[in-house]
Amino acid sequence: MKVIALCADYGYLDKAETAIKSILYNNQYVKIYLLNCDIPQEWFVNINQYVNQIGSEVIDAKFDHGILNDSQGPRPGINEMDLLDF
């Protein structure tokens, strides 16, 4: 099984969905961790109804939004999610 980590917030969910669709169109048996702080659990339930049919899974990997407070903060054109340092 392949493992992939993506990071997005609710405002970028449409872009995350596009990335997930592309990944799953070209691969099977993928576990995708979606790091987020505000995507509703219901979204994960709905998407996994389809994704599980091809042996894959999208996991809700919540993190504390407070860890972003230590960063330099967003700048024009840069979302605070882009500042995550792994």
PyMOL Python script that loads the backbone (N, CA, C, O; Angstrom):
from pymol import cmd

cmd.read_pdbstr("""\
ATOM      1  N   MET A   1       0.843  -1.186   0.000  1.00  0.00           N
ATOM      2  CA  MET A   1       0.000   0.000   0.000  1.00  0.00           C
ATOM      3  C   MET A   1       0.882   1.241   0.000  1.00  0.00           C
ATOM      4  O   MET A   1       1.858   1.324   0.746  1.00  0.00           O
ATOM      5  N   LYS A   2       0.532   2.191  -0.834  1.00  0.00           N
ATOM      6  CA  LYS A   2       1.236   3.475  -0.882  1.00  0.00           C
ATOM      7  C   LYS A   2       0.629   4.409   0.158  1.00  0.00           C
ATOM      8  O   LYS A   2      -0.575   4.363   0.411  1.00  0.00           O
ATOM      9  N   VAL A   3       1.460   5.253   0.760  1.00  0.00           N
ATOM     10  CA  VAL A   3       1.010   6.225   1.749  1.00  0.00           C
ATOM     11  C   VAL A   3       1.400   7.617   1.278  1.00  0.00           C
ATOM     12  O   VAL A   3       2.548   7.866   0.910  1.00  0.00           O
ATOM     13  N   ILE A   4       0.416   8.527   1.298  1.00  0.00           N
ATOM     14  CA  ILE A   4       0.628   9.902   0.844  1.00  0.00           C
ATOM     15  C   ILE A   4       0.070  10.846   1.899  1.00  0.00           C
ATOM     16  O   ILE A   4      -0.969  10.565   2.495  1.00  0.00           O
ATOM     17  N   ALA A   5       0.743  11.951   2.131  1.00  0.00           N
ATOM     18  CA  ALA A   5       0.258  12.985   3.052  1.00  0.00           C
ATOM     19  C   ALA A   5       0.000  14.266   2.269  1.00  0.00           C
ATOM     20  O   ALA A   5       0.851  14.731   1.511  1.00  0.00           O
ATOM     21  N   LEU A   6      -1.186  14.823   2.465  1.00  0.00           N
ATOM     22  CA  LEU A   6      -1.557  16.108   1.888  1.00  0.00           C
ATOM     23  C   LEU A   6      -1.948  17.029   3.033  1.00  0.00           C
ATOM     24  O   LEU A   6      -2.326  16.569   4.111  1.00  0.00           O
ATOM     25  N   CYS A   7      -1.856  18.319   2.797  1.00  0.00           N
ATOM     26  CA  CYS A   7      -2.234  19.290   3.814  1.00  0.00           C
ATOM     27  C   CYS A   7      -3.126  20.342   3.157  1.00  0.00           C
ATOM     28  O   CYS A   7      -2.777  20.919   2.127  1.00  0.00           O
ATOM     29  N   ALA A   8      -4.283  20.579   3.774  1.00  0.00           N
ATOM     30  CA  ALA A   8      -5.214  21.574   3.235  1.00  0.00           C
ATOM     31  C   ALA A   8      -6.138  22.031   4.344  1.00  0.00           C
ATOM     32  O   ALA A   8      -6.290  21.358   5.363  1.00  0.00           O
ATOM     33  N   ASP A   9      -6.755  23.188   4.132  1.00  0.00           N
ATOM     34  CA  ASP A   9      -7.815  23.610   5.027  1.00  0.00           C
ATOM     35  C   ASP A   9      -9.108  23.647   4.214  1.00  0.00           C
ATOM     36  O   ASP A   9      -9.101  23.370   3.015  1.00  0.00           O
ATOM     37  N   TYR A  10     -10.203  23.985   4.867  1.00  0.00           N
ATOM     38  CA  TYR A  10     -11.502  23.940   4.203  1.00  0.00           C
ATOM     39  C   TYR A  10     -11.535  24.829   2.960  1.00  0.00           C
ATOM     40  O   TYR A  10     -12.209  24.508   1.981  1.00  0.00           O
ATOM     41  N   GLY A  11     -10.815  25.934   3.001  1.00  0.00           N
ATOM     42  CA  GLY A  11     -10.777  26.841   1.859  1.00  0.00           C
ATOM     43  C   GLY A  11     -10.072  26.264   0.639  1.00  0.00           C
ATOM     44  O   GLY A  11     -10.284  26.738  -0.477  1.00  0.00           O
ATOM     45  N   TYR A  12      -9.251  25.264   0.833  1.00  0.00           N
ATOM     46  CA  TYR A  12      -8.522  24.629  -0.264  1.00  0.00           C
ATOM     47  C   TYR A  12      -9.026  23.220  -0.531  1.00  0.00           C
ATOM     48  O   TYR A  12      -8.366  22.445  -1.223  1.00  0.00           O
ATOM     49  N   LEU A  13     -10.194  22.882   0.014  1.00  0.00           N
ATOM     50  CA  LEU A  13     -10.705  21.524  -0.106  1.00  0.00           C
ATOM     51  C   LEU A  13     -10.931  21.111  -1.549  1.00  0.00           C
ATOM     52  O   LEU A  13     -10.691  19.957  -1.904  1.00  0.00           O
ATOM     53  N   ASP A  14     -11.390  22.034  -2.390  1.00  0.00           N
ATOM     54  CA  ASP A  14     -11.601  21.683  -3.796  1.00  0.00           C
ATOM     55  C   ASP A  14     -10.290  21.295  -4.479  1.00  0.00           C
ATOM     56  O   ASP A  14     -10.274  20.407  -5.331  1.00  0.00           O
ATOM     57  N   LYS A  15      -9.207  21.947  -4.113  1.00  0.00           N
ATOM     58  CA  LYS A  15      -7.899  21.612  -4.685  1.00  0.00           C
ATOM     59  C   LYS A  15      -7.397  20.276  -4.145  1.00  0.00           C
ATOM     60  O   LYS A  15      -6.796  19.492  -4.880  1.00  0.00           O
ATOM     61  N   ALA A  16      -7.643  20.021  -2.865  1.00  0.00           N
ATOM     62  CA  ALA A  16      -7.266  18.730  -2.278  1.00  0.00           C
ATOM     63  C   ALA A  16      -8.057  17.606  -2.937  1.00  0.00           C
ATOM     64  O   ALA A  16      -7.509  16.540  -3.214  1.00  0.00           O
ATOM     65  N   GLU A  17      -9.344  17.839  -3.190  1.00  0.00           N
ATOM     66  CA  GLU A  17     -10.165  16.829  -3.863  1.00  0.00           C
ATOM     67  C   GLU A  17      -9.624  16.515  -5.252  1.00  0.00           C
ATOM     68  O   GLU A  17      -9.590  15.353  -5.658  1.00  0.00           O
ATOM     69  N   THR A  18      -9.206  17.535  -5.975  1.00  0.00           N
ATOM     70  CA  THR A  18      -8.639  17.331  -7.306  1.00  0.00           C
ATOM     71  C   THR A  18      -7.369  16.496  -7.223  1.00  0.00           C
ATOM     72  O   THR A  18      -7.172  15.588  -8.030  1.00  0.00           O
ATOM     73  N   ALA A  19      -6.506  16.793  -6.256  1.00  0.00           N
ATOM     74  CA  ALA A  19      -5.273  16.019  -6.078  1.00  0.00           C
ATOM     75  C   ALA A  19      -5.596  14.571  -5.717  1.00  0.00           C
ATOM     76  O   ALA A  19      -4.977  13.646  -6.243  1.00  0.00           O
ATOM     77  N   ILE A  20      -6.553  14.376  -4.829  1.00  0.00           N
ATOM     78  CA  ILE A  20      -6.935  13.020  -4.415  1.00  0.00           C
ATOM     79  C   ILE A  20      -7.511  12.242  -5.599  1.00  0.00           C
ATOM     80  O   ILE A  20      -7.173  11.075  -5.796  1.00  0.00           O
ATOM     81  N   LYS A  21      -8.370  12.876  -6.383  1.00  0.00           N
ATOM     82  CA  LYS A  21      -8.939  12.208  -7.561  1.00  0.00           C
ATOM     83  C   LYS A  21      -7.843  11.805  -8.543  1.00  0.00           C
ATOM     84  O   LYS A  21      -7.884  10.710  -9.103  1.00  0.00           O
ATOM     85  N   SER A  22      -6.875  12.677  -8.751  1.00  0.00           N
ATOM     86  CA  SER A  22      -5.774  12.365  -9.659  1.00  0.00           C
ATOM     87  C   SER A  22      -4.939  11.198  -9.137  1.00  0.00           C
ATOM     88  O   SER A  22      -4.578  10.294  -9.889  1.00  0.00           O
ATOM     89  N   ILE A  23      -4.642  11.231  -7.862  1.00  0.00           N
ATOM     90  CA  ILE A  23      -3.867  10.137  -7.252  1.00  0.00           C
ATOM     91  C   ILE A  23      -4.596   8.811  -7.419  1.00  0.00           C
ATOM     92  O   ILE A  23      -4.001   7.812  -7.823  1.00  0.00           O
ATOM     93  N   LEU A  24      -5.893   8.809  -7.106  1.00  0.00           N
ATOM     94  CA  LEU A  24      -6.653   7.563  -7.127  1.00  0.00           C
ATOM     95  C   LEU A  24      -6.996   7.101  -8.536  1.00  0.00           C
ATOM     96  O   LEU A  24      -7.216   5.911  -8.762  1.00  0.00           O
ATOM     97  N   TYR A  25      -7.044   8.021  -9.477  1.00  0.00           N
ATOM     98  CA  TYR A  25      -7.271   7.628 -10.868  1.00  0.00           C
ATOM     99  C   TYR A  25      -6.087   6.818 -11.395  1.00  0.00           C
ATOM    100  O   TYR A  25      -6.250   5.916 -12.216  1.00  0.00           O
ATOM    101  N   ASN A  26      -4.903   7.155 -10.910  1.00  0.00           N
ATOM    102  CA  ASN A  26      -3.682   6.520 -11.397  1.00  0.00           C
ATOM    103  C   ASN A  26      -3.121   5.444 -10.470  1.00  0.00           C
ATOM    104  O   ASN A  26      -2.123   4.808 -10.810  1.00  0.00           O
ATOM    105  N   ASN A  27      -3.739   5.224  -9.303  1.00  0.00           N
ATOM    106  CA  ASN A  27      -3.216   4.266  -8.325  1.00  0.00           C
ATOM    107  C   ASN A  27      -4.362   3.581  -7.598  1.00  0.00           C
ATOM    108  O   ASN A  27      -5.461   4.122  -7.479  1.00  0.00           O
ATOM    109  N   GLN A  28      -4.078   2.383  -7.117  1.00  0.00           N
ATOM    110  CA  GLN A  28      -4.995   1.675  -6.223  1.00  0.00           C
ATOM    111  C   GLN A  28      -4.256   1.386  -4.939  1.00  0.00           C
ATOM    112  O   GLN A  28      -3.029   1.471  -4.883  1.00  0.00           O
ATOM    113  N   TYR A  29      -4.998   1.048  -3.914  1.00  0.00           N
ATOM    114  CA  TYR A  29      -4.423   0.686  -2.620  1.00  0.00           C
ATOM    115  C   TYR A  29      -3.522   1.798  -2.082  1.00  0.00           C
ATOM    116  O   TYR A  29      -2.329   1.608  -1.843  1.00  0.00           O
ATOM    117  N   VAL A  30      -4.139   2.963  -1.902  1.00  0.00           N
ATOM    118  CA  VAL A  30      -3.431   4.141  -1.408  1.00  0.00           C
ATOM    119  C   VAL A  30      -4.074   4.585  -0.093  1.00  0.00           C
ATOM    120  O   VAL A  30      -5.298   4.613   0.035  1.00  0.00           O
ATOM    121  N   LYS A  31      -3.244   4.926   0.861  1.00  0.00           N
ATOM    122  CA  LYS A  31      -3.723   5.520   2.115  1.00  0.00           C
ATOM    123  C   LYS A  31      -3.281   6.975   2.091  1.00  0.00           C
ATOM    124  O   LYS A  31      -2.085   7.265   2.079  1.00  0.00           O
ATOM    125  N   ILE A  32      -4.241   7.888   2.085  1.00  0.00           N
ATOM    126  CA  ILE A  32      -3.961   9.322   1.999  1.00  0.00           C
ATOM    127  C   ILE A  32      -4.305   9.971   3.335  1.00  0.00           C
ATOM    128  O   ILE A  32      -5.456   9.941   3.771  1.00  0.00           O
ATOM    129  N   TYR A  33      -3.312  10.549   3.970  1.00  0.00           N
ATOM    130  CA  TYR A  33      -3.528  11.310   5.194  1.00  0.00           C
ATOM    131  C   TYR A  33      -3.737  12.766   4.800  1.00  0.00           C
ATOM    132  O   TYR A  33      -2.859  13.377   4.190  1.00  0.00           O
ATOM    133  N   LEU A  34      -4.879  13.319   5.141  1.00  0.00           N
ATOM    134  CA  LEU A  34      -5.165  14.720   4.833  1.00  0.00           C
ATOM    135  C   LEU A  34      -5.035  15.529   6.115  1.00  0.00           C
ATOM    136  O   LEU A  34      -5.954  15.563   6.933  1.00  0.00           O
ATOM    137  N   LEU A  35      -3.882  16.184   6.285  1.00  0.00           N
ATOM    138  CA  LEU A  35      -3.647  17.027   7.455  1.00  0.00           C
ATOM    139  C   LEU A  35      -4.513  18.266   7.335  1.00  0.00           C
ATOM    140  O   LEU A  35      -4.488  18.960   6.318  1.00  0.00           O
ATOM    141  N   ASN A  36      -5.282  18.538   8.385  1.00  0.00           N
ATOM    142  CA  ASN A  36      -6.209  19.658   8.350  1.00  0.00           C
ATOM    143  C   ASN A  36      -6.612  20.029   9.757  1.00  0.00           C
ATOM    144  O   ASN A  36      -6.373  19.278  10.703  1.00  0.00           O
ATOM    145  N   CYS A  37      -7.219  21.183   9.891  1.00  0.00           N
ATOM    146  CA  CYS A  37      -7.727  21.589  11.201  1.00  0.00           C
ATOM    147  C   CYS A  37      -9.214  21.928  11.159  1.00  0.00           C
ATOM    148  O   CYS A  37      -9.812  22.197  12.202  1.00  0.00           O
ATOM    149  N   ASP A  38      -9.825  21.920   9.964  1.00  0.00           N
ATOM    150  CA  ASP A  38     -11.224  22.352   9.912  1.00  0.00           C
ATOM    151  C   ASP A  38     -12.103  21.659   8.875  1.00  0.00           C
ATOM    152  O   ASP A  38     -13.195  22.146   8.584  1.00  0.00           O
ATOM    153  N   ILE A  39     -11.663  20.551   8.315  1.00  0.00           N
ATOM    154  CA  ILE A  39     -12.496  19.831   7.350  1.00  0.00           C
ATOM    155  C   ILE A  39     -13.434  18.911   8.126  1.00  0.00           C
ATOM    156  O   ILE A  39     -12.976  18.120   8.951  1.00  0.00           O
ATOM    157  N   PRO A  40     -14.744  19.003   7.873  1.00  0.00           N
ATOM    158  CA  PRO A  40     -15.718  18.220   8.644  1.00  0.00           C
ATOM    159  C   PRO A  40     -15.533  16.707   8.465  1.00  0.00           C
ATOM    160  O   PRO A  40     -15.174  16.237   7.386  1.00  0.00           O
ATOM    161  N   GLN A  41     -15.782  15.972   9.522  1.00  0.00           N
ATOM    162  CA  GLN A  41     -15.672  14.512   9.502  1.00  0.00           C
ATOM    163  C   GLN A  41     -16.607  13.912   8.451  1.00  0.00           C
ATOM    164  O   GLN A  41     -16.292  12.882   7.854  1.00  0.00           O
ATOM    165  N   GLU A  42     -17.752  14.551   8.226  1.00  0.00           N
ATOM    166  CA  GLU A  42     -18.719  14.049   7.248  1.00  0.00           C
ATOM    167  C   GLU A  42     -18.119  13.982   5.843  1.00  0.00           C
ATOM    168  O   GLU A  42     -18.467  13.096   5.063  1.00  0.00           O
ATOM    169  N   TRP A  43     -17.228  14.905   5.521  1.00  0.00           N
ATOM    170  CA  TRP A  43     -16.589  14.881   4.209  1.00  0.00           C
ATOM    171  C   TRP A  43     -15.776  13.603   4.051  1.00  0.00           C
ATOM    172  O   TRP A  43     -15.785  12.982   2.988  1.00  0.00           O
ATOM    173  N   PHE A  44     -15.077  13.215   5.103  1.00  0.00           N
ATOM    174  CA  PHE A  44     -14.262  11.995   5.055  1.00  0.00           C
ATOM    175  C   PHE A  44     -15.137  10.753   4.935  1.00  0.00           C
ATOM    176  O   PHE A  44     -14.790   9.815   4.219  1.00  0.00           O
ATOM    177  N   VAL A  45     -16.268  10.745   5.633  1.00  0.00           N
ATOM    178  CA  VAL A  45     -17.196   9.615   5.536  1.00  0.00           C
ATOM    179  C   VAL A  45     -17.689   9.486   4.101  1.00  0.00           C
ATOM    180  O   VAL A  45     -17.706   8.388   3.546  1.00  0.00           O
ATOM    181  N   ASN A  46     -18.091  10.603   3.498  1.00  0.00           N
ATOM    182  CA  ASN A  46     -18.619  10.583   2.129  1.00  0.00           C
ATOM    183  C   ASN A  46     -17.573  10.149   1.116  1.00  0.00           C
ATOM    184  O   ASN A  46     -17.850   9.297   0.271  1.00  0.00           O
ATOM    185  N   ILE A  47     -16.386  10.715   1.185  1.00  0.00           N
ATOM    186  CA  ILE A  47     -15.378  10.375   0.182  1.00  0.00           C
ATOM    187  C   ILE A  47     -14.913   8.927   0.332  1.00  0.00           C
ATOM    188  O   ILE A  47     -14.614   8.266  -0.663  1.00  0.00           O
ATOM    189  N   ASN A  48     -14.851   8.434   1.558  1.00  0.00           N
ATOM    190  CA  ASN A  48     -14.404   7.062   1.763  1.00  0.00           C
ATOM    191  C   ASN A  48     -15.419   6.032   1.277  1.00  0.00           C
ATOM    192  O   ASN A  48     -15.050   4.881   1.042  1.00  0.00           O
ATOM    193  N   GLN A  49     -16.684   6.412   1.120  1.00  0.00           N
ATOM    194  CA  GLN A  49     -17.661   5.496   0.531  1.00  0.00           C
ATOM    195  C   GLN A  49     -17.239   5.097  -0.878  1.00  0.00           C
ATOM    196  O   GLN A  49     -17.479   3.967  -1.302  1.00  0.00           O
ATOM    197  N   TYR A  50     -16.619   6.008  -1.595  1.00  0.00           N
ATOM    198  CA  TYR A  50     -16.156   5.735  -2.951  1.00  0.00           C
ATOM    199  C   TYR A  50     -14.732   5.179  -2.963  1.00  0.00           C
ATOM    200  O   TYR A  50     -14.432   4.221  -3.675  1.00  0.00           O
ATOM    201  N   VAL A  51     -13.880   5.784  -2.178  1.00  0.00           N
ATOM    202  CA  VAL A  51     -12.461   5.442  -2.171  1.00  0.00           C
ATOM    203  C   VAL A  51     -12.231   4.014  -1.676  1.00  0.00           C
ATOM    204  O   VAL A  51     -11.352   3.318  -2.184  1.00  0.00           O
ATOM    205  N   ASN A  52     -13.009   3.577  -0.696  1.00  0.00           N
ATOM    206  CA  ASN A  52     -12.849   2.226  -0.155  1.00  0.00           C
ATOM    207  C   ASN A  52     -13.137   1.151  -1.197  1.00  0.00           C
ATOM    208  O   ASN A  52     -12.643   0.030  -1.076  1.00  0.00           O
ATOM    209  N   GLN A  53     -13.919   1.471  -2.209  1.00  0.00           N
ATOM    210  CA  GLN A  53     -14.249   0.499  -3.254  1.00  0.00           C
ATOM    211  C   GLN A  53     -13.036   0.093  -4.077  1.00  0.00           C
ATOM    212  O   GLN A  53     -13.042  -0.972  -4.693  1.00  0.00           O
ATOM    213  N   ILE A  54     -11.998   0.920  -4.098  1.00  0.00           N
ATOM    214  CA  ILE A  54     -10.779   0.563  -4.841  1.00  0.00           C
ATOM    215  C   ILE A  54      -9.633   0.241  -3.892  1.00  0.00           C
ATOM    216  O   ILE A  54      -8.464   0.284  -4.276  1.00  0.00           O
ATOM    217  N   GLY A  55      -9.980  -0.082  -2.649  1.00  0.00           N
ATOM    218  CA  GLY A  55      -8.971  -0.509  -1.688  1.00  0.00           C
ATOM    219  C   GLY A  55      -8.132   0.615  -1.117  1.00  0.00           C
ATOM    220  O   GLY A  55      -7.024   0.379  -0.636  1.00  0.00           O
ATOM    221  N   SER A  56      -8.639   1.827  -1.163  1.00  0.00           N
ATOM    222  CA  SER A  56      -7.902   2.985  -0.665  1.00  0.00           C
ATOM    223  C   SER A  56      -8.650   3.634   0.493  1.00  0.00           C
ATOM    224  O   SER A  56      -9.772   3.245   0.816  1.00  0.00           O
ATOM    225  N   GLU A  57      -8.021   4.620   1.110  1.00  0.00           N
ATOM    226  CA  GLU A  57      -8.614   5.286   2.266  1.00  0.00           C
ATOM    227  C   GLU A  57      -8.073   6.707   2.376  1.00  0.00           C
ATOM    228  O   GLU A  57      -6.895   6.954   2.117  1.00  0.00           O
ATOM    229  N   VAL A  58      -8.942   7.640   2.762  1.00  0.00           N
ATOM    230  CA  VAL A  58      -8.528   9.012   3.060  1.00  0.00           C
ATOM    231  C   VAL A  58      -8.745   9.214   4.559  1.00  0.00           C
ATOM    232  O   VAL A  58      -9.861   9.082   5.059  1.00  0.00           O
ATOM    233  N   ILE A  59      -7.671   9.534   5.259  1.00  0.00           N
ATOM    234  CA  ILE A  59      -7.694   9.618   6.715  1.00  0.00           C
ATOM    235  C   ILE A  59      -7.697  11.068   7.172  1.00  0.00           C
ATOM    236  O   ILE A  59      -6.923  11.894   6.690  1.00  0.00           O
ATOM    237  N   ASP A  60      -8.581  11.352   8.108  1.00  0.00           N
ATOM    238  CA  ASP A  60      -8.694  12.687   8.710  1.00  0.00           C
ATOM    239  C   ASP A  60      -7.587  12.843   9.744  1.00  0.00           C
ATOM    240  O   ASP A  60      -7.694  12.318  10.852  1.00  0.00           O
ATOM    241  N   ALA A  61      -6.537  13.554   9.393  1.00  0.00           N
ATOM    242  CA  ALA A  61      -5.394  13.771  10.287  1.00  0.00           C
ATOM    243  C   ALA A  61      -5.459  15.200  10.825  1.00  0.00           C
ATOM    244  O   ALA A  61      -4.809  16.109  10.308  1.00  0.00           O
ATOM    245  N   LYS A  62      -6.253  15.371  11.866  1.00  0.00           N
ATOM    246  CA  LYS A  62      -6.411  16.702  12.457  1.00  0.00           C
ATOM    247  C   LYS A  62      -5.146  17.106  13.212  1.00  0.00           C
ATOM    248  O   LYS A  62      -4.449  16.260  13.772  1.00  0.00           O
ATOM    249  N   PHE A  63      -4.865  18.388  13.219  1.00  0.00           N
ATOM    250  CA  PHE A  63      -3.786  18.925  14.029  1.00  0.00           C
ATOM    251  C   PHE A  63      -4.264  20.207  14.675  1.00  0.00           C
ATOM    252  O   PHE A  63      -5.237  20.820  14.236  1.00  0.00           O
ATOM    253  N   ASP A  64      -3.572  20.597  15.711  1.00  0.00           N
ATOM    254  CA  ASP A  64      -3.929  21.799  16.462  1.00  0.00           C
ATOM    255  C   ASP A  64      -3.516  23.033  15.673  1.00  0.00           C
ATOM    256  O   ASP A  64      -2.340  23.217  15.358  1.00  0.00           O
ATOM    257  N   HIS A  65      -4.478  23.864  15.364  1.00  0.00           N
ATOM    258  CA  HIS A  65      -4.217  25.089  14.603  1.00  0.00           C
ATOM    259  C   HIS A  65      -3.215  25.992  15.322  1.00  0.00           C
ATOM    260  O   HIS A  65      -2.560  26.816  14.683  1.00  0.00           O
ATOM    261  N   GLY A  66      -3.089  25.847  16.638  1.00  0.00           N
ATOM    262  CA  GLY A  66      -2.171  26.673  17.425  1.00  0.00           C
ATOM    263  C   GLY A  66      -0.710  26.493  17.062  1.00  0.00           C
ATOM    264  O   GLY A  66       0.101  27.376  17.343  1.00  0.00           O
ATOM    265  N   ILE A  67      -0.346  25.363  16.438  1.00  0.00           N
ATOM    266  CA  ILE A  67       1.064  25.189  16.064  1.00  0.00           C
ATOM    267  C   ILE A  67       1.489  26.176  14.997  1.00  0.00           C
ATOM    268  O   ILE A  67       2.681  26.409  14.800  1.00  0.00           O
ATOM    269  N   LEU A  68       0.520  26.758  14.306  1.00  0.00           N
ATOM    270  CA  LEU A  68       0.846  27.737  13.270  1.00  0.00           C
ATOM    271  C   LEU A  68       1.182  29.101  13.862  1.00  0.00           C
ATOM    272  O   LEU A  68       1.755  29.948  13.176  1.00  0.00           O
ATOM    273  N   ASN A  69       0.837  29.322  15.117  1.00  0.00           N
ATOM    274  CA  ASN A  69       1.093  30.619  15.741  1.00  0.00           C
ATOM    275  C   ASN A  69       2.578  30.913  15.894  1.00  0.00           C
ATOM    276  O   ASN A  69       2.970  32.077  15.986  1.00  0.00           O
ATOM    277  N   ASP A  70       3.409  29.875  15.922  1.00  0.00           N
ATOM    278  CA  ASP A  70       4.842  30.066  16.073  1.00  0.00           C
ATOM    279  C   ASP A  70       5.530  30.422  14.760  1.00  0.00           C
ATOM    280  O   ASP A  70       6.701  30.804  14.757  1.00  0.00           O
ATOM    281  N   SER A  71       4.815  30.301  13.653  1.00  0.00           N
ATOM    282  CA  SER A  71       5.415  30.601  12.355  1.00  0.00           C
ATOM    283  C   SER A  71       5.426  32.111  12.120  1.00  0.00           C
ATOM    284  O   SER A  71       4.919  32.883  12.934  1.00  0.00           O
ATOM    285  N   GLN A  72       6.001  32.509  11.017  1.00  0.00           N
ATOM    286  CA  GLN A  72       6.118  33.929  10.690  1.00  0.00           C
ATOM    287  C   GLN A  72       4.767  34.557  10.352  1.00  0.00           C
ATOM    288  O   GLN A  72       4.634  35.780  10.333  1.00  0.00           O
ATOM    289  N   GLY A  73       3.781  33.727  10.091  1.00  0.00           N
ATOM    290  CA  GLY A  73       2.470  34.239   9.738  1.00  0.00           C
ATOM    291  C   GLY A  73       2.316  34.362   8.241  1.00  0.00           C
ATOM    292  O   GLY A  73       3.300  34.456   7.508  1.00  0.00           O
ATOM    293  N   PRO A  74       1.075  34.360   7.790  1.00  0.00           N
ATOM    294  CA  PRO A  74       0.840  34.421   6.352  1.00  0.00           C
ATOM    295  C   PRO A  74       1.258  35.755   5.756  1.00  0.00           C
ATOM    296  O   PRO A  74       1.196  36.801   6.403  1.00  0.00           O
ATOM    297  N   ARG A  75       1.673  35.686   4.540  1.00  0.00           N
ATOM    298  CA  ARG A  75       2.018  36.882   3.779  1.00  0.00           C
ATOM    299  C   ARG A  75       1.050  36.971   2.605  1.00  0.00           C
ATOM    300  O   ARG A  75       0.366  35.991   2.310  1.00  0.00           O
ATOM    301  N   PRO A  76       0.974  38.074   1.951  1.00  0.00           N
ATOM    302  CA  PRO A  76       0.041  38.186   0.824  1.00  0.00           C
ATOM    303  C   PRO A  76       0.266  37.070  -0.197  1.00  0.00           C
ATOM    304  O   PRO A  76       1.387  36.849  -0.654  1.00  0.00           O
ATOM    305  N   GLY A  77      -0.809  36.377  -0.544  1.00  0.00           N
ATOM    306  CA  GLY A  77      -0.738  35.299  -1.522  1.00  0.00           C
ATOM    307  C   GLY A  77      -0.290  33.964  -0.960  1.00  0.00           C
ATOM    308  O   GLY A  77      -0.205  32.985  -1.701  1.00  0.00           O
ATOM    309  N   ILE A  78       0.002  33.899   0.346  1.00  0.00           N
ATOM    310  CA  ILE A  78       0.449  32.652   0.954  1.00  0.00           C
ATOM    311  C   ILE A  78      -0.511  32.289   2.078  1.00  0.00           C
ATOM    312  O   ILE A  78      -0.716  33.071   3.007  1.00  0.00           O
ATOM    313  N   ASN A  79      -1.090  31.115   1.990  1.00  0.00           N
ATOM    314  CA  ASN A  79      -2.001  30.625   3.014  1.00  0.00           C
ATOM    315  C   ASN A  79      -1.185  30.130   4.192  1.00  0.00           C
ATOM    316  O   ASN A  79      -0.078  29.625   4.000  1.00  0.00           O
ATOM    317  N   GLU A  80      -1.701  30.262   5.407  1.00  0.00           N
ATOM    318  CA  GLU A  80      -0.956  29.827   6.588  1.00  0.00           C
ATOM    319  C   GLU A  80      -0.674  28.327   6.562  1.00  0.00           C
ATOM    320  O   GLU A  80       0.277  27.878   7.201  1.00  0.00           O
ATOM    321  N   MET A  81      -1.471  27.545   5.842  1.00  0.00           N
ATOM    322  CA  MET A  81      -1.210  26.110   5.735  1.00  0.00           C
ATOM    323  C   MET A  81       0.082  25.840   4.964  1.00  0.00           C
ATOM    324  O   MET A  81       0.705  24.793   5.144  1.00  0.00           O
ATOM    325  N   ASP A  82       0.485  26.780   4.107  1.00  0.00           N
ATOM    326  CA  ASP A  82       1.720  26.624   3.351  1.00  0.00           C
ATOM    327  C   ASP A  82       2.942  26.755   4.243  1.00  0.00           C
ATOM    328  O   ASP A  82       4.042  26.375   3.841  1.00  0.00           O
ATOM    329  N   LEU A  83       2.769  27.284   5.445  1.00  0.00           N
ATOM    330  CA  LEU A  83       3.887  27.537   6.335  1.00  0.00           C
ATOM    331  C   LEU A  83       4.220  26.366   7.242  1.00  0.00           C
ATOM    332  O   LEU A  83       5.171  26.435   8.021  1.00  0.00           O
ATOM    333  N   LEU A  84       3.434  25.275   7.150  1.00  0.00           N
ATOM    334  CA  LEU A  84       3.711  24.106   7.976  1.00  0.00           C
ATOM    335  C   LEU A  84       5.099  23.584   7.667  1.00  0.00           C
ATOM    336  O   LEU A  84       5.474  23.448   6.502  1.00  0.00           O
ATOM    337  N   ASP A  85       5.848  23.296   8.693  1.00  0.00           N
ATOM    338  CA  ASP A  85       7.205  22.788   8.535  1.00  0.00           C
ATOM    339  C   ASP A  85       7.234  21.366   9.079  1.00  0.00           C
ATOM    340  O   ASP A  85       7.039  21.143  10.273  1.00  0.00           O
ATOM    341  N   PHE A  86       7.477  20.417   8.197  1.00  0.00           N
ATOM    342  CA  PHE A  86       7.501  19.022   8.627  1.00  0.00           C
ATOM    343  C   PHE A  86       8.901  18.671   8.978  1.00  0.00           C
ATOM    344  O   PHE A  86       9.172  17.537   9.371  1.00  0.00           O
TER     345      PHE A  86
END
""", "prot")
cmd.dss("prot")
cmd.show_as("cartoon", "prot")
cmd.util.cbc("prot")
cmd.orient("prot")
